[in-house]
Amino acid sequence: MMLAAELALAKVDVAVVERRPNHVLVGSRAGGFHSRTIEVLDQRAVADRFLAEGQVAQAAMLATTVLDMSDFPTRHPYSLGIWQNQIERIMAAWIAELPVRIHHGCEVTGFAQDDNGVDVELSGDQSLRARYLVGCDGGRSVI
Ligand SMILES: Cc1cc2nc3c(=O)[nH]c(=O)nc-3n(C[C@H](O)[C@H](O)[C@H](O)COP(=O)(O)OP(=O)(O)OC[C@H]3O[C@@H](n4cnc5c(N)ncnc54)[C@H](O)[C@@H]3O)c2cc1C
């Protein structure tokens, strides 16, 4: 979703293919952002959306030692505790404001590349043609 937002803001025609039916995530693995991630979101003027729902904390660690970065030269000298399902919901609301097409409930089953682009095979005998295909499909990536 972050890459889709970046591409859309750069005026690249972009589509996301997501096999889940929507952005509701059952359970959460990731539990927060470090300072630099908040800075990147701030550069896109959306950091406040995450800060409003998370819990600011000094949570950068070296082994068991907490590194206090409250005097670091950044607007966000802290970590933010926020669950992945909240992150996904906020990201989804953001990209809904951008020209990003999302194909929910659609699985990438294969692809074939040629000199000009890539044909992407989708579940339900559908397909997409694109110049580039980017694998953001997790640890067991098909792509
Ligand atoms: C047990 C566990 C604990 C973790 N704890 C933390 C933590 O505390 N803090 C932290 O920062 N990170 C944690 N992580 C890591 C974090 O969850 C991952 O780094 C992060 O989710 C990776 O994001 P991603 O977008 O690359 O992939 P994912 O979050 O896996 O997203 C991939 C998306 O692609 C979709 N997809 C997959 N295959 C296809 C397909 N063929 N067609 C269409 N869609 C497809 C999936 O439905 C999914 O929505 C943990 C991971 C695990 C497994």
The ligand as an SDF file (V2000), in Angstrom:
LIG
                    3D

 53 58  0  0  0  0  0  0  0  0999 V2000
    4.8710  -14.2810   13.9420 C   0  0  0  0  0  0  0  0  0  0  0  0
    5.3000  -12.9320   13.3890 C   0  0  0  0  0  0  0  0  0  0  0  0
    5.5370  -11.8700   14.2560 C   0  0  0  0  0  0  0  0  0  0  0  0
    5.9360  -10.6220   13.7680 C   0  0  0  0  0  0  0  0  0  0  0  0
    6.1440   -9.5890   14.6400 N   0  0  0  0  0  0  0  0  0  0  0  0
    6.4960   -8.3550   14.1810 C   0  0  0  0  0  0  0  0  0  0  0  0
    6.6720   -7.2310   15.0560 C   0  0  0  0  0  0  0  0  0  0  0  0
    6.5030   -7.3400   16.2590 O   0  0  0  0  0  0  0  0  0  0  0  0
    7.0430   -6.0480   14.5380 N   0  0  0  0  0  0  0  0  0  0  0  0
    7.2340   -5.8980   13.2040 C   0  0  0  0  0  0  0  0  0  0  0  0
    7.5530   -4.7970   12.7710 O   0  0  0  0  0  0  0  0  0  0  0  0
    7.0630   -6.9300   12.3440 N   0  0  0  0  0  0  0  0  0  0  0  0
    6.7160   -8.1470   12.8000 C   0  0  0  0  0  0  0  0  0  0  0  0
    6.5580   -9.1950   11.9260 N   0  0  0  0  0  0  0  0  0  0  0  0
    6.8570   -8.9650   10.5300 C   0  0  0  0  0  0  0  0  0  0  0  0
    5.7310   -8.2330    9.7990 C   0  0  0  0  0  0  0  0  0  0  0  0
    4.4900   -8.8570   10.0450 O   0  0  0  0  0  0  0  0  0  0  0  0
    6.0950   -8.3350    8.3230 C   0  0  0  0  0  0  0  0  0  0  0  0
    7.3910   -7.7820    8.1390 O   0  0  0  0  0  0  0  0  0  0  0  0
    5.1230   -7.5480    7.4730 C   0  0  0  0  0  0  0  0  0  0  0  0
    3.8080   -8.0000    7.6380 O   0  0  0  0  0  0  0  0  0  0  0  0
    5.5440   -7.7310    6.0330 C   0  0  0  0  0  0  0  0  0  0  0  0
    4.7310   -6.9080    5.2520 O   0  0  0  0  0  0  0  0  0  0  0  0
    4.4930   -7.2320    3.7450 P   0  0  0  0  0  0  0  0  0  0  0  0
    3.5690   -6.1740    3.2400 O   0  0  0  0  0  0  0  0  0  0  0  0
    5.7970   -7.4490    3.0660 O   0  0  0  0  0  0  0  0  0  0  0  0
    3.7620   -8.6680    3.7130 O   0  0  0  0  0  0  0  0  0  0  0  0
    2.3790   -9.1230    4.3520 P   0  0  0  0  0  0  0  0  0  0  0  0
    1.9970   -8.3220    5.5330 O   0  0  0  0  0  0  0  0  0  0  0  0
    2.5130  -10.6150    4.5100 O   0  0  0  0  0  0  0  0  0  0  0  0
    1.3270   -8.7970    3.2100 O   0  0  0  0  0  0  0  0  0  0  0  0
    1.2890   -9.5360    2.0170 C   0  0  0  0  0  0  0  0  0  0  0  0
   -0.0780   -9.3460    1.4020 C   0  0  0  0  0  0  0  0  0  0  0  0
   -0.0860   -9.9850    0.1390 O   0  0  0  0  0  0  0  0  0  0  0  0
   -1.2760  -10.7400    0.0190 C   0  0  0  0  0  0  0  0  0  0  0  0
   -0.9540  -11.8510   -0.8850 N   0  0  0  0  0  0  0  0  0  0  0  0
   -0.0720  -12.8660   -0.6460 C   0  0  0  0  0  0  0  0  0  0  0  0
    0.0260  -13.6840   -1.7180 N   0  0  0  0  0  0  0  0  0  0  0  0
   -0.8280  -13.1640   -2.6570 C   0  0  0  0  0  0  0  0  0  0  0  0
   -1.1750  -13.5670   -3.9940 C   0  0  0  0  0  0  0  0  0  0  0  0
   -0.6270  -14.6410   -4.5960 N   0  0  0  0  0  0  0  0  0  0  0  0
   -2.0800  -12.8220   -4.6660 N   0  0  0  0  0  0  0  0  0  0  0  0
   -2.6480  -11.7150   -4.0790 C   0  0  0  0  0  0  0  0  0  0  0  0
   -2.3480  -11.2940   -2.8210 N   0  0  0  0  0  0  0  0  0  0  0  0
   -1.4490  -12.0130   -2.1250 C   0  0  0  0  0  0  0  0  0  0  0  0
   -1.6460  -11.1850    1.4280 C   0  0  0  0  0  0  0  0  0  0  0  0
   -3.0290  -11.4400    1.5360 O   0  0  0  0  0  0  0  0  0  0  0  0
   -1.2120   -9.9550    2.2350 C   0  0  0  0  0  0  0  0  0  0  0  0
   -2.2410   -9.0040    2.3770 O   0  0  0  0  0  0  0  0  0  0  0  0
    6.1430  -10.4420   12.3850 C   0  0  0  0  0  0  0  0  0  0  0  0
    5.9210  -11.5210   11.5140 C   0  0  0  0  0  0  0  0  0  0  0  0
    5.5010  -12.7570   12.0010 C   0  0  0  0  0  0  0  0  0  0  0  0
    5.2660  -13.9040   11.0350 C   0  0  0  0  0  0  0  0  0  0  0  0
  1  2  1  0
  2  3  1  0
  2 52  2  0
  3  4  2  0
  4  5  1  0
  4 50  1  0
  5  6  2  0
  6  7  1  0
  6 13  1  0
  7  8  2  0
  7  9  1  0
  9 10  1  0
 10 11  2  0
 10 12  1  0
 12 13  2  0
 13 14  1  0
 14 15  1  0
 14 50  1  0
 15 16  1  0
 16 17  1  0
 16 18  1  0
 18 19  1  0
 18 20  1  0
 20 21  1  0
 20 22  1  0
 22 23  1  0
 23 24  1  0
 24 25  2  0
 24 26  1  0
 24 27  1  0
 27 28  1  0
 28 29  2  0
 28 30  1  0
 28 31  1  0
 31 32  1  0
 32 33  1  0
 33 34  1  0
 33 48  1  0
 34 35  1  0
 35 36  1  0
 35 46  1  0
 36 37  1  0
 36 45  1  0
 37 38  2  0
 38 39  1  0
 39 40  1  0
 39 45  2  0
 40 41  1  0
 40 42  2  0
 42 43  1  0
 43 44  2  0
 44 45  1  0
 46 47  1  0
 46 48  1  0
 48 49  1  0
 50 51  2  0
 51 52  1  0
 52 53  1  0
M  END
$$$$
